[in-house]
Amino acid sequence: MNTPAPIDRAALSALFSPREADTHKGSFGTVGVVGGGPGMAGAALLAARAALKIGAGKVLVGFAQETSPLPCDPQQPELMLRDARSLLDEDLGVTAWVAGCGIGTGALAANTLSELFVLRREAPLVLDADGLNLLAWGDVQPNWGEGPVVLTPHPAEAGRLLGISTADVQADRPGAAWKLAQRYQCWVVLKGAGTIVCAPDGSTRINTSGNPGLATAGTGDVLAGMLGSLIAQKLPWDQAVAGAVWLHGAAADALVAQGIGPIGLTAGELADAARALRNPR
């Protein structure tokens, strides 16, 4: 296949478009985050905080537990927290879903995702982390109905989904992303050094931002939240998916330029840096 075109700031005008003066929170979408199983609530919170700080109007979190493990997020009290079942049972106007972050691989996780696929009402879906593993193992089926889907595997997850080794994925990253896009008729974000973005029509792009500081726990959750946020804000799809990938890496680059990392950079620091990039002074 052809060499992927680079993703760079110059190609992402929608990411930096100013907002109209007469907008309100409903103008920028509602993100629903489903994840955070027992012991992994932080993964869902990282995604949700990123979604909020990248500009979503509202963010709801449904934890894949019998009850919400906390009444509110003390760091980000604007987030609305509940258990996943109560989030899915109500039509709360979610305009983009982010699912899988810290969700786990047990029966409750699989049942929660299967319910989401049925109940998402054609709203776009970003599927990440253990959501991808459950899909690869056949514990959930790709019967997610109409409405766009974005899969965000790292190389090992991509290998599980394709039934090949991680080394085979890395040997032809654009080809692996294209095979996934064909198999699932979706957008694919194949993470790693030079993240590949592949559209359902097979057009591929390669990211130019980022550094080894991103090789730490939770950064994928942040990226998933950023993807859901830009999609909810109704950026054009090519700008939303590529824009989130570029912004995620550019935030890490900005932090390193400030002396924060790459060694010891944490996932929780990325959202503030990305927000600063979207609001140039």
Salt bridges, closest charged atoms under 4 A:
ASP73 OD2 - ARG49 NE 2.72
GLU90 OE2 - ARG82 NH1 2.99
ASP91 OD2 - ARG121 NE 3.88
GLU115 OE2 - ARG85 NH2 2.72
ASP128 OD1 - LYS191 NZ 3.19
GLU157 OE2 - HIS154 NE2 3.21
ASP272 OD1 - LYS53 NZ 2.70
ASP272 OD1 - ARG275 NH2 3.21
